[in-house]
């Protein structure tokens, strides 16, 4: 038999788990790189840029646009890794709660 109270408790527990996951993602760092490692960035899974490392060989005023492109590429690489980590952790949290995969894409049924 359908138990609305149990379903609501599960939904509240899920919301709390997702909030906890969001907070945790603020502290998990991912690393991106470009140019074969000449430019490296570190950012949180929430998108906060923590560090940029540029190989000294790139610091040449004549190569300014190349360096800018490499920085953007490294940031995008780290962002893609952060998105992947967030998706993995969300799926894990949903599995831990007994919710079917893809539930976040379609929203909650109530």
C-alpha positions, 0 to 999 in steps of 0.5 A: 500500500502507498504510504505518503508519510514514508514517501515524504520522509524519504524525500526530506532525507533525499533533500538533506543528502543533496544539501550535504553533497552540495556542501561537500562539493565545495571542498572537493578539488579537481585539476585541469590542464592544457598544453601538455601540462604547461597550464594547470588549474585547480578548482572546486567541484562548485567551480571556485578557481583555487590555483593556476600554474603556468610553466615559465616557458609560456611567459612571453609577451608575444605569446599572450593569446596562446597563454590565454587560450591555454588557461581557458582550456585548462579551466574548461578541463577542470570544469568538465571533471568537476561536472563528472564528479558531481554527477557520480556523487549524485548518482551514488547518493541516489543509489544509497537512498534507493532511488532509481538512476536518472531520478534527478533528470526527471525530478521528484514524482510529487 
